[in-house]
Amino acid sequence: MGKKKRRIPEGEFEARIEGLSHDFKGITRLDGKVHFIFGALPGELIKFKYLKVRSRFSEGIVTEVVEPSPYRATPFCPYFGSCGGCSLQHISPSHQIQLKEQMLLEQLQSFGGLAPFELLPPIVGPDRGYRRSARLGARFVPKKGGLLVGFRERYSHYIQEMESCPILRPEISGLIPRFRQILGRTSIPDEIPQIEVYGVENGVFCTIRHLSPFAQEDMELLRSLGKETGAYIFLQPKGPDSIHPLANTSPPAPYYELDTMSIRLHFAPGDFIQVNGMVNEKLIQCAIEFLGPLQDDTIFDFFCGIGNFTIPIAKCGAKEVVGIEVSEAMVKKAIQNSTLNCVQNTRFFSLDLTTDVQEILQLGPRPQKVLLDPPRSGAKELVICLGETLRPKTIVYVSCSTATFSRDAGLLTQMGYTLKKVRVVDMFPHTSHAETIGLFRL
């Protein structure tokens, strides 16, 4: 027999918030059990309703703020609370940064036992209209008027019914109602699960995932979508390798620019790029400052992608920069980007940095300096290889998870490295996520 489902109490309940969880939910204790309350801040007296009840904890959402925190802000998006995209619009932007710094410091102490080090001012940018790429969900719901397009609702798999998003670049946000209207008129509106969109320097690029083939008359609708909006339309019938332009169209290769460095980086629909262009450029400048490239330096850039860090570092005077990435397609893009930007002191290789770390030793001279920008899971295997075998004098670690950054920082410390400087990078304002960049030296 399955576990008996716990009954969710009905009505409103009052609580005083004592602290914040790692994902910035309010923490309170009622009847001897921890409760995590979305939308609540420390010190506040709030009313909430239950969302989930478990044996060890419960979850709820604020319904009324009786005594507000001085750091509380009025959410600027009408969908905040129900949409799963943002989670911190109820907190003033400056205090969001302070909370993210506090969380980083706590996790560095908890996971790595690290202190002291220099905490530099955070890297910040605009807090609205900053997101230049997004994966929008789609779902056909006749009772709600047809095809819904947007982000998923909080605590559910349903799609938030929305007409715009103030976090997206305006040229992307403005497409949401057009997607809904035109894709909803195709013959397979219930076979379109998502739309990936990029808004970059040379246009808007949309990839429509579809589980069944479009009919011929659908193709005319898709062409009209492109003509009316100016967007370049791509289709994805299967996996990422199946992405292709709409028939009888010849879209350019999308690219974004690093203005202060006169660099243009091409990518393909489906590729990963940093969502926040302005903050990405500031982050690159910080990484170069931490590395301090010299004319005799060999620098390795691990998890290099299309060359987002590799090419700017190479242009700053290093003898050679070696980019390493698991995706062969991304490596090809990085090589092309080096050529297009007239950069000749780079080499690129495809390696799985969770399993093939020993093969790094075959790539040529050992690096004096290293940059790594791993996925959320971190780079434990690579960090051990760096500390035990390669032993570069300088390591610059960029991370999208404070927890795995802190874990790996602890490992580096055990192997003789010292965390000299660290700073929070607010790549995703109004969400609980933040990037971190740290400088380690032997």
MARKETOR-156898 format. One record per residue (C-alpha): residue number from 1; x, y, z negated. Coordinates in Angstrom, 1 decimal. Each point is the difference from the previous one (the first is absolute). Example, Ala and Ser with C-alpha at 12.3 -4.5 7.8 and 13.67 -1.06 7.14 Angstrom:
residues 2
@dolum=1	u=12.3	v=-4.5	w=-7.8
@dolum=2	u=1.4	v=3.4	w=0.7
//
This chain:
residues 442
@dolum=1	u=0.0	v=0.0	w=0.0
@dolum=2	u=1.2	v=3.6	w=0.8
@dolum=3	u=0.5	v=2.6	w=-2.7
@dolum=4	u=-3.1	v=1.6	w=-1.2
@dolum=5	u=-0.3	v=3.6	w=1.3
@dolum=6	u=0.1	v=2.6	w=-2.7
@dolum=7	u=-3.0	v=2.3	w=-0.2
@dolum=8	u=0.9	v=3.7	w=0.7
@dolum=9	u=-1.6	v=2.2	w=-2.6
@dolum=10	u=-2.4	v=2.5	w=1.4
@dolum=11	u=-0.3	v=3.7	w=-0.8
@dolum=12	u=2.6	v=2.7	w=-1.0
@dolum=13	u=2.6	v=-0.4	w=-2.8
@dolum=14	u=2.1	v=2.6	w=-1.7
@dolum=15	u=3.8	v=-0.3	w=-0.7
@dolum=16	u=3.0	v=2.1	w=-0.9
@dolum=17	u=2.9	v=-0.6	w=2.4
@dolum=18	u=3.3	v=-0.9	w=-1.6
@dolum=19	u=2.5	v=-0.3	w=2.9
@dolum=20	u=0.5	v=-1.0	w=3.6
@dolum=21	u=0.7	v=-3.3	w=1.7
@dolum=22	u=2.7	v=-0.5	w=2.6
@dolum=23	u=-2.5	v=0.8	w=2.7
@dolum=24	u=-1.2	v=3.1	w=-1.9
@dolum=25	u=-3.4	v=-1.3	w=-1.3
@dolum=26	u=-1.0	v=1.2	w=-3.4
@dolum=27	u=0.6	v=-2.4	w=-2.9
@dolum=28	u=-2.4	v=-0.4	w=-2.9
@dolum=29	u=-0.7	v=-2.7	w=-2.5
@dolum=30	u=-3.5	v=-1.1	w=-0.8
@dolum=31	u=-1.1	v=-2.9	w=-2.2
@dolum=32	u=3.7	v=-1.1	w=-0.2
@dolum=33	u=0.5	v=-0.2	w=3.8
@dolum=34	u=1.8	v=2.2	w=2.5
@dolum=35	u=-2.1	v=1.8	w=2.5
@dolum=36	u=1.4	v=1.6	w=3.2
@dolum=37	u=-2.1	v=3.0	w=1.1
@dolum=38	u=0.4	v=1.4	w=3.5
@dolum=39	u=-0.1	v=3.8	w=0.1
@dolum=40	u=0.8	v=0.6	w=-3.7
@dolum=41	u=3.0	v=1.9	w=-1.5
@dolum=42	u=1.7	v=-0.3	w=-3.4
@dolum=43	u=-1.7	v=1.9	w=-2.8
@dolum=44	u=-3.3	v=0.3	w=1.8
@dolum=45	u=-3.4	v=-1.0	w=-1.5
@dolum=46	u=-1.9	v=-1.6	w=2.9
@dolum=47	u=-3.0	v=-2.1	w=0.8
@dolum=48	u=0.4	v=-2.9	w=2.4
@dolum=49	u=-1.7	v=-3.0	w=1.5
@dolum=50	u=1.4	v=-3.5	w=0.2
@dolum=51	u=1.3	v=-1.4	w=3.3
@dolum=52	u=1.6	v=-3.3	w=-1.2
@dolum=53	u=0.1	v=-2.0	w=-3.2
@dolum=54	u=2.8	v=-2.5	w=-0.7
@dolum=55	u=1.0	v=-1.9	w=-3.1
@dolum=56	u=3.1	v=2.1	w=-0.6
@dolum=57	u=-1.0	v=3.4	w=1.5
@dolum=58	u=-2.8	v=1.9	w=1.7
@dolum=59	u=-0.2	v=2.6	w=2.7
@dolum=60	u=-2.3	v=3.0	w=0.4
@dolum=61	u=-0.4	v=3.3	w=1.8
@dolum=62	u=-0.7	v=3.5	w=-1.5
@dolum=63	u=-3.5	v=1.2	w=0.3
@dolum=64	u=0.3	v=3.2	w=-2.1
@dolum=65	u=2.9	v=1.9	w=-1.5
@dolum=66	u=-1.1	v=1.3	w=-3.5
@dolum=67	u=3.3	v=1.6	w=-1.0
@dolum=68	u=2.3	v=0.5	w=3.0
@dolum=69	u=3.8	v=0.0	w=0.1
@dolum=70	u=1.8	v=3.3	w=0.9
@dolum=71	u=1.5	v=-2.0	w=2.9
@dolum=72	u=-3.3	v=-0.9	w=1.5
@dolum=73	u=-0.8	v=1.3	w=3.5
@dolum=74	u=-3.1	v=0.0	w=2.1
@dolum=75	u=0.3	v=-2.6	w=2.8
@dolum=76	u=-0.1	v=1.7	w=3.4
@dolum=77	u=-1.3	v=-3.0	w=1.9
@dolum=78	u=-3.7	v=-0.9	w=-0.1
@dolum=79	u=0.9	v=-3.7	w=0.2
@dolum=80	u=2.4	v=0.0	w=-2.9
@dolum=81	u=-0.9	v=-2.7	w=-2.5
@dolum=82	u=-1.8	v=-2.3	w=2.5
@dolum=83	u=2.7	v=0.1	w=2.7
@dolum=84	u=3.0	v=-2.2	w=-0.8
@dolum=85	u=2.5	v=2.3	w=1.8
@dolum=86	u=0.8	v=2.5	w=-2.8
@dolum=87	u=0.1	v=-0.7	w=-3.7
@dolum=88	u=1.4	v=3.2	w=-1.6
@dolum=89	u=-2.0	v=3.0	w=1.4
@dolum=90	u=-1.4	v=0.6	w=-3.5
@dolum=91	u=3.6	v=0.9	w=-1.2
@dolum=92	u=1.7	v=3.3	w=1.0
@dolum=93	u=2.7	v=-0.6	w=2.6
@dolum=94	u=2.8	v=1.3	w=-2.2
@dolum=95	u=-1.0	v=-2.3	w=-2.9
@dolum=96	u=-0.2	v=-3.0	w=2.5
@dolum=97	u=3.7	v=0.5	w=0.6
@dolum=98	u=0.7	v=0.2	w=-3.7
@dolum=99	u=-1.9	v=-3.2	w=-0.6
@dolum=100	u=1.9	v=-1.8	w=2.8
@dolum=101	u=3.3	v=1.2	w=-1.4
@dolum=102	u=-1.0	v=-1.2	w=-3.5
@dolum=103	u=-1.0	v=-3.4	w=1.4
@dolum=104	u=3.4	v=-0.3	w=1.8
@dolum=105	u=1.9	v=0.8	w=-3.2
@dolum=106	u=-2.1	v=-2.4	w=-2.1
@dolum=107	u=0.6	v=-2.8	w=2.6
@dolum=108	u=3.7	v=0.6	w=0.3
@dolum=109	u=0.2	v=-0.3	w=-3.8
@dolum=110	u=-2.3	v=-3.0	w=-0.2
@dolum=111	u=1.3	v=-2.1	w=3.0
@dolum=112	u=3.6	v=1.1	w=0.1
@dolum=113	u=0.8	v=1.6	w=-3.3
@dolum=114	u=1.5	v=2.9	w=2.0
@dolum=115	u=1.0	v=3.4	w=-1.6
@dolum=116	u=1.5	v=2.5	w=0.3
@dolum=117	u=-0.1	v=1.3	w=3.5
@dolum=118	u=-0.8	v=3.3	w=1.8
@dolum=119	u=-3.7	v=0.4	w=0.9
@dolum=120	u=-0.1	v=2.4	w=3.0
@dolum=121	u=-3.0	v=2.1	w=0.9
@dolum=122	u=-2.6	v=-2.0	w=2.0
@dolum=123	u=-0.3	v=0.1	w=3.8
@dolum=124	u=-3.4	v=1.4	w=0.9
@dolum=125	u=-2.0	v=1.2	w=3.0
@dolum=126	u=-3.6	v=1.0	w=0.8
@dolum=127	u=-2.6	v=-1.9	w=-2.0
@dolum=128	u=-2.7	v=0.1	w=2.8
@dolum=129	u=0.0	v=-0.8	w=3.7
@dolum=130	u=3.4	v=-1.7	w=-0.4
@dolum=131	u=-0.8	v=-3.6	w=1.1
@dolum=132	u=1.1	v=-0.5	w=3.6
@dolum=133	u=-0.8	v=-3.8	w=0.2
@dolum=134	u=-2.9	v=-2.0	w=-1.4
@dolum=135	u=-1.6	v=-3.4	w=0.3
@dolum=136	u=-3.8	v=0.6	w=0.0
@dolum=137	u=-2.4	v=-2.8	w=-0.7
@dolum=138	u=-3.1	v=-0.5	w=2.2
@dolum=139	u=-3.2	v=-1.9	w=-0.8
@dolum=140	u=-3.4	v=-0.2	w=1.8
@dolum=141	u=-2.8	v=0.7	w=-2.4
@dolum=142	u=-3.3	v=0.5	w=1.8
@dolum=143	u=-1.8	v=1.1	w=-3.3
@dolum=144	u=2.5	v=2.9	w=-0.2
@dolum=145	u=-0.4	v=1.1	w=3.6
@dolum=146	u=2.5	v=-2.2	w=1.8
@dolum=147	u=3.8	v=-0.1	w=-0.1
@dolum=148	u=1.7	v=1.4	w=-3.1
@dolum=149	u=3.6	v=1.2	w=0.4
@dolum=150	u=2.2	v=1.0	w=-2.9
@dolum=151	u=1.9	v=-1.3	w=-3.0
@dolum=152	u=-1.3	v=-2.8	w=-2.2
@dolum=153	u=-2.1	v=0.8	w=-3.0
@dolum=154	u=1.6	v=-0.2	w=-3.4
@dolum=155	u=-0.6	v=-3.4	w=-1.6
@dolum=156	u=-1.7	v=-1.5	w=3.1
@dolum=157	u=0.7	v=-1.3	w=3.5
@dolum=158	u=-2.6	v=2.4	w=1.5
@dolum=159	u=0.9	v=3.0	w=2.1
@dolum=160	u=-0.5	v=3.5	w=-1.4
@dolum=161	u=-2.6	v=1.9	w=2.1
@dolum=162	u=1.9	v=3.2	w=0.9
@dolum=163	u=0.2	v=2.7	w=2.6
@dolum=164	u=3.5	v=1.3	w=-0.8
@dolum=165	u=3.0	v=-0.3	w=-2.3
@dolum=166	u=1.9	v=3.0	w=-1.3
@dolum=167	u=3.2	v=-2.1	w=-0.6
@dolum=168	u=0.3	v=-0.9	w=3.7
@dolum=169	u=1.5	v=2.4	w=2.5
@dolum=170	u=-3.0	v=1.9	w=1.5
@dolum=171	u=0.4	v=-1.5	w=3.4
@dolum=172	u=-0.4	v=-3.5	w=-1.5
@dolum=173	u=-2.8	v=0.9	w=-2.4
@dolum=174	u=-2.0	v=1.6	w=2.8
@dolum=175	u=0.0	v=-3.4	w=1.9
@dolum=176	u=-2.0	v=-1.8	w=-2.7
@dolum=177	u=-3.5	v=1.0	w=1.1
@dolum=178	u=1.0	v=-0.5	w=3.7
@dolum=179	u=1.2	v=-3.6	w=-0.8
@dolum=180	u=-3.2	v=-0.7	w=-1.7
@dolum=181	u=-2.2	v=1.4	w=2.8
@dolum=182	u=1.9	v=-1.5	w=3.0
@dolum=183	u=1.2	v=-3.3	w=-1.3
@dolum=184	u=-3.4	v=-0.5	w=-1.6
@dolum=185	u=-1.5	v=0.0	w=3.6
@dolum=186	u=2.3	v=-2.8	w=1.3
@dolum=187	u=-1.4	v=-3.5	w=0.4
@dolum=188	u=2.1	v=-1.3	w=-2.9
@dolum=189	u=-0.3	v=2.5	w=-2.9
@dolum=190	u=0.0	v=-2.8	w=-2.5
@dolum=191	u=3.3	v=-1.4	w=1.4
@dolum=192	u=2.1	v=3.2	w=-0.7
@dolum=193	u=1.6	v=-0.4	w=-3.4
@dolum=194	u=2.6	v=2.9	w=0.0
@dolum=195	u=1.5	v=2.9	w=1.9
@dolum=196	u=3.6	v=1.1	w=-0.5
@dolum=197	u=0.7	v=3.6	w=0.7
@dolum=198	u=3.2	v=2.1	w=0.3
@dolum=199	u=-0.1	v=3.8	w=0.3
@dolum=200	u=3.6	v=1.0	w=1.1
@dolum=201	u=1.8	v=2.7	w=2.0
@dolum=202	u=-1.1	v=-1.3	w=3.4
@dolum=203	u=-3.6	v=-0.9	w=-0.7
@dolum=204	u=-2.4	v=-2.2	w=-1.8
@dolum=205	u=0.3	v=-3.8	w=0.6
@dolum=206	u=-2.8	v=-2.4	w=-0.9
@dolum=207	u=0.2	v=-3.8	w=-0.1
@dolum=208	u=-3.4	v=-1.7	w=-0.1
@dolum=209	u=0.0	v=-3.5	w=-1.5
@dolum=210	u=-2.7	v=-2.2	w=1.6
@dolum=211	u=-0.8	v=-3.6	w=-0.7
@dolum=212	u=-1.9	v=-0.6	w=3.3
@dolum=213	u=0.6	v=1.4	w=3.5
@dolum=214	u=-1.5	v=3.3	w=1.0
@dolum=215	u=-2.5	v=0.0	w=2.8
@dolum=216	u=0.8	v=2.0	w=3.2
@dolum=217	u=-2.5	v=2.7	w=-1.0
@dolum=218	u=1.7	v=0.2	w=-3.3
@dolum=219	u=3.2	v=1.0	w=1.7
@dolum=220	u=-1.7	v=3.0	w=1.5
@dolum=221	u=-1.1	v=1.0	w=-3.5
@dolum=222	u=3.6	v=-0.4	w=-1.3
@dolum=223	u=1.3	v=2.1	w=2.9
@dolum=224	u=-2.5	v=2.7	w=-0.8
@dolum=225	u=1.2	v=-0.1	w=-3.6
@dolum=226	u=3.5	v=0.7	w=1.2
@dolum=227	u=-1.1	v=2.8	w=2.4
@dolum=228	u=-2.2	v=1.8	w=-2.5
@dolum=229	u=2.4	v=-0.1	w=-2.9
@dolum=230	u=3.4	v=0.0	w=1.8
@dolum=231	u=1.0	v=-3.1	w=-1.9
@dolum=232	u=2.0	v=-2.8	w=1.6
@dolum=233	u=-1.9	v=-3.3	w=-0.4
@dolum=234	u=1.6	v=-3.4	w=-0.5
@dolum=235	u=-1.7	v=-3.3	w=-0.6
@dolum=236	u=1.0	v=-2.9	w=-2.3
@dolum=237	u=-1.9	v=-3.2	w=0.7
@dolum=238	u=2.3	v=-2.3	w=-2.1
@dolum=239	u=3.2	v=0.6	w=-2.0
@dolum=240	u=2.3	v=3.0	w=0.1
@dolum=241	u=1.8	v=-1.3	w=3.1
@dolum=242	u=-3.3	v=0.2	w=1.9
@dolum=243	u=-0.3	v=3.8	w=-0.2
@dolum=244	u=-0.3	v=1.6	w=3.5
@dolum=245	u=-1.2	v=3.2	w=1.5
@dolum=246	u=-3.6	v=0.3	w=1.3
@dolum=247	u=-0.1	v=-1.2	w=3.6
@dolum=248	u=0.8	v=2.6	w=2.7
@dolum=249	u=1.7	v=2.3	w=-2.5
@dolum=250	u=3.7	v=0.8	w=-0.4
@dolum=251	u=0.4	v=1.5	w=-3.5
@dolum=252	u=3.5	v=1.4	w=-1.0
@dolum=253	u=2.0	v=-1.6	w=-2.7
@dolum=254	u=-0.9	v=1.6	w=-3.3
@dolum=255	u=2.7	v=1.8	w=-1.9
@dolum=256	u=0.5	v=2.3	w=-3.0
@dolum=257	u=2.7	v=2.6	w=-0.5
@dolum=258	u=2.4	v=0.9	w=-2.8
@dolum=259	u=0.0	v=3.7	w=0.7
@dolum=260	u=3.0	v=1.1	w=-2.2
@dolum=261	u=2.2	v=-2.7	w=1.6
@dolum=262	u=-1.2	v=0.3	w=3.7
@dolum=263	u=-0.8	v=-3.7	w=0.0
@dolum=264	u=-2.9	v=-1.7	w=1.8
@dolum=265	u=-1.0	v=-3.6	w=-1.0
@dolum=266	u=-2.1	v=-2.1	w=2.3
@dolum=267	u=-2.1	v=-2.9	w=-1.3
@dolum=268	u=-2.8	v=-2.2	w=1.2
@dolum=269	u=-3.6	v=-0.3	w=-1.2
@dolum=270	u=0.0	v=-2.5	w=-2.9
@dolum=271	u=3.5	v=1.1	w=-1.2
@dolum=272	u=0.5	v=1.3	w=-3.5
@dolum=273	u=0.8	v=3.7	w=-0.4
@dolum=274	u=-0.1	v=2.0	w=-3.2
@dolum=275	u=-3.4	v=1.6	w=-0.3
@dolum=276	u=1.1	v=3.4	w=-1.3
@dolum=277	u=2.2	v=1.7	w=2.7
@dolum=278	u=1.1	v=3.0	w=-2.1
@dolum=279	u=0.9	v=-2.0	w=-3.1
@dolum=280	u=1.7	v=-2.7	w=2.2
@dolum=281	u=2.4	v=2.7	w=1.4
@dolum=282	u=0.8	v=1.3	w=-3.5
@dolum=283	u=0.6	v=-3.6	w=-1.2
@dolum=284	u=2.5	v=-0.6	w=2.9
@dolum=285	u=1.8	v=3.2	w=-0.9
@dolum=286	u=0.3	v=-1.1	w=-3.6
@dolum=287	u=1.3	v=-3.4	w=1.0
@dolum=288	u=2.7	v=1.6	w=2.1
@dolum=289	u=0.9	v=2.3	w=-2.9
@dolum=290	u=0.3	v=-3.0	w=-2.3
@dolum=291	u=2.1	v=-2.0	w=2.5
@dolum=292	u=2.3	v=2.8	w=0.9
@dolum=293	u=1.1	v=-1.5	w=3.4
@dolum=294	u=3.7	v=0.4	w=0.8
@dolum=295	u=1.8	v=-0.5	w=3.3
@dolum=296	u=1.6	v=-3.3	w=-1.3
@dolum=297	u=-3.2	v=-1.5	w=-1.4
@dolum=298	u=-1.7	v=-3.1	w=1.1
@dolum=299	u=-3.6	v=0.2	w=-1.3
@dolum=300	u=-2.6	v=-2.8	w=0.0
@dolum=301	u=-3.7	v=0.9	w=0.3
@dolum=302	u=-2.0	v=-3.0	w=-1.2
@dolum=303	u=-3.7	v=-0.3	w=1.1
@dolum=304	u=0.7	v=2.6	w=2.6
@dolum=305	u=-3.2	v=-0.2	w=2.1
@dolum=306	u=0.2	v=2.1	w=3.1
@dolum=307	u=3.0	v=2.0	w=-1.3
@dolum=308	u=-1.8	v=2.5	w=-2.3
@dolum=309	u=3.1	v=0.3	w=-2.2
@dolum=310	u=2.7	v=-1.6	w=2.2
@dolum=311	u=0.0	v=2.5	w=2.7
@dolum=312	u=0.0	v=3.2	w=-2.2
@dolum=313	u=2.8	v=-1.5	w=-2.1
@dolum=314	u=2.0	v=-0.9	w=3.1
@dolum=315	u=-0.3	v=3.6	w=1.3
@dolum=316	u=1.4	v=1.3	w=-3.3
@dolum=317	u=3.6	v=-1.1	w=0.6
@dolum=318	u=0.3	v=-3.6	w=-1.1
@dolum=319	u=2.4	v=-2.2	w=1.9
@dolum=320	u=-2.7	v=-2.7	w=0.5
@dolum=321	u=-3.5	v=-0.7	w=-1.3
@dolum=322	u=-1.2	v=-3.6	w=0.3
@dolum=323	u=-3.8	v=-0.4	w=-0.1
@dolum=324	u=-1.5	v=-3.4	w=-1.1
@dolum=325	u=-3.7	v=-0.9	w=0.3
@dolum=326	u=-1.9	v=-3.3	w=0.2
@dolum=327	u=-2.2	v=1.0	w=3.0
@dolum=328	u=1.8	v=-0.4	w=3.3
@dolum=329	u=-2.5	v=2.3	w=1.7
@dolum=330	u=0.8	v=2.8	w=-2.5
@dolum=331	u=3.7	v=-0.6	w=0.5
@dolum=332	u=-0.5	v=0.5	w=3.8
@dolum=333	u=-1.8	v=3.2	w=-0.8
@dolum=334	u=2.8	v=1.2	w=-2.2
@dolum=335	u=2.6	v=-0.7	w=2.7
@dolum=336	u=-2.1	v=1.9	w=2.5
@dolum=337	u=-0.4	v=2.9	w=-2.4
@dolum=338	u=3.8	v=0.1	w=-0.5
@dolum=339	u=0.4	v=0.3	w=3.7
@dolum=340	u=-2.7	v=2.6	w=0.5
@dolum=341	u=1.6	v=2.1	w=-2.7
@dolum=342	u=3.5	v=-0.4	w=1.4
@dolum=343	u=1.2	v=-1.7	w=-3.1
@dolum=344	u=2.9	v=-2.4	w=0.7
@dolum=345	u=1.3	v=-1.0	w=-3.5
@dolum=346	u=-2.8	v=-2.4	w=-0.9
@dolum=347	u=-0.5	v=-3.8	w=0.3
@dolum=348	u=-3.2	v=-1.9	w=-0.8
@dolum=349	u=-0.7	v=-3.6	w=-1.0
@dolum=350	u=-3.0	v=-2.1	w=-0.8
@dolum=351	u=0.2	v=-1.9	w=-3.3
@dolum=352	u=-2.4	v=-1.2	w=-2.6
@dolum=353	u=1.3	v=1.7	w=-3.1
@dolum=354	u=-1.8	v=-2.3	w=-2.3
@dolum=355	u=1.7	v=-3.2	w=1.4
@dolum=356	u=2.9	v=1.0	w=2.3
@dolum=357	u=1.9	v=2.3	w=-2.4
@dolum=358	u=3.3	v=-2.0	w=0.3
@dolum=359	u=0.0	v=0.7	w=3.8
@dolum=360	u=0.6	v=3.7	w=-0.8
@dolum=361	u=3.6	v=-1.0	w=-0.6
@dolum=362	u=0.3	v=-0.8	w=3.8
@dolum=363	u=-1.0	v=3.5	w=1.1
@dolum=364	u=3.4	v=1.6	w=-0.1
@dolum=365	u=1.9	v=2.1	w=-2.5
@dolum=366	u=-1.6	v=0.2	w=-3.4
@dolum=367	u=-1.8	v=3.2	w=-0.7
@dolum=368	u=1.2	v=2.7	w=-2.4
@dolum=369	u=-3.5	v=1.3	w=-0.3
@dolum=370	u=-3.5	v=-1.6	w=0.3
@dolum=371	u=-3.6	v=1.2	w=0.3
@dolum=372	u=-2.9	v=-2.4	w=-0.5
@dolum=373	u=-3.7	v=0.7	w=0.5
@dolum=374	u=-1.8	v=-3.3	w=-0.7
@dolum=375	u=-3.7	v=-0.9	w=0.0
@dolum=376	u=-2.0	v=0.1	w=-3.3
@dolum=377	u=1.3	v=-3.4	w=-1.1
@dolum=378	u=3.5	v=1.5	w=-0.4
@dolum=379	u=3.4	v=-1.4	w=1.0
@dolum=380	u=1.1	v=-2.4	w=-2.7
@dolum=381	u=2.0	v=-2.3	w=2.2
@dolum=382	u=1.7	v=2.8	w=1.8
@dolum=383	u=0.8	v=1.8	w=-3.2
@dolum=384	u=1.7	v=-3.1	w=-1.4
@dolum=385	u=2.0	v=-0.2	w=3.2
@dolum=386	u=1.0	v=3.6	w=-0.2
@dolum=387	u=1.0	v=-0.2	w=-3.6
@dolum=388	u=1.9	v=-3.4	w=0.2
@dolum=389	u=1.5	v=0.1	w=3.5
@dolum=390	u=-0.1	v=3.2	w=2.0
@dolum=391	u=0.7	v=2.3	w=-2.9
@dolum=392	u=-0.6	v=3.4	w=1.8
@dolum=393	u=1.1	v=3.0	w=-2.0
@dolum=394	u=-3.3	v=1.8	w=0.6
@dolum=395	u=-3.5	v=-1.4	w=0.2
@dolum=396	u=-3.1	v=2.2	w=0.8
@dolum=397	u=-3.2	v=-1.9	w=-0.7
@dolum=398	u=-3.3	v=1.3	w=1.4
@dolum=399	u=-3.1	v=-1.8	w=-1.3
@dolum=400	u=-3.8	v=0.1	w=0.3
@dolum=401	u=-0.4	v=-1.8	w=-3.4
@dolum=402	u=1.3	v=1.4	w=-3.2
@dolum=403	u=-0.3	v=-3.5	w=-1.6
@dolum=404	u=2.2	v=-1.8	w=2.5
@dolum=405	u=2.4	v=3.0	w=0.2
@dolum=406	u=0.4	v=-0.2	w=-3.8
@dolum=407	u=0.5	v=-3.8	w=0.1
@dolum=408	u=2.7	v=0.2	w=2.7
@dolum=409	u=1.6	v=3.0	w=-1.7
@dolum=410	u=0.4	v=-2.2	w=-3.1
@dolum=411	u=1.7	v=-2.7	w=2.1
@dolum=412	u=2.4	v=2.6	w=1.5
@dolum=413	u=0.8	v=1.3	w=-3.5
@dolum=414	u=0.8	v=-3.5	w=-1.1
@dolum=415	u=2.5	v=-0.4	w=2.9
@dolum=416	u=1.9	v=3.2	w=-0.9
@dolum=417	u=-1.9	v=2.8	w=1.8
@dolum=418	u=-1.2	v=3.1	w=-1.7
@dolum=419	u=-3.2	v=1.8	w=0.9
@dolum=420	u=1.2	v=3.6	w=0.4
@dolum=421	u=-3.0	v=1.8	w=1.4
@dolum=422	u=-3.6	v=-0.8	w=0.7
@dolum=423	u=-3.0	v=2.0	w=1.2
@dolum=424	u=-3.7	v=-0.7	w=0.8
@dolum=425	u=-1.2	v=0.5	w=3.5
@dolum=426	u=-3.7	v=0.9	w=0.3
@dolum=427	u=-0.5	v=-1.7	w=3.4
@dolum=428	u=-3.7	v=-0.8	w=-0.9
@dolum=429	u=-1.7	v=2.9	w=-1.9
@dolum=430	u=-3.2	v=-0.8	w=-1.8
@dolum=431	u=0.8	v=-3.7	w=-0.2
@dolum=432	u=1.8	v=-2.0	w=-2.7
@dolum=433	u=2.8	v=-0.8	w=2.4
@dolum=434	u=3.4	v=1.9	w=0.1
@dolum=435	u=3.3	v=-0.6	w=1.7
@dolum=436	u=3.2	v=0.1	w=-2.1
@dolum=437	u=3.6	v=0.7	w=1.1
@dolum=438	u=3.0	v=-0.8	w=-2.2
@dolum=439	u=3.7	v=0.4	w=0.3
@dolum=440	u=2.2	v=-2.9	w=-1.4
@dolum=441	u=3.8	v=0.1	w=-0.2
@dolum=442	u=2.7	v=-2.5	w=-1.2
//
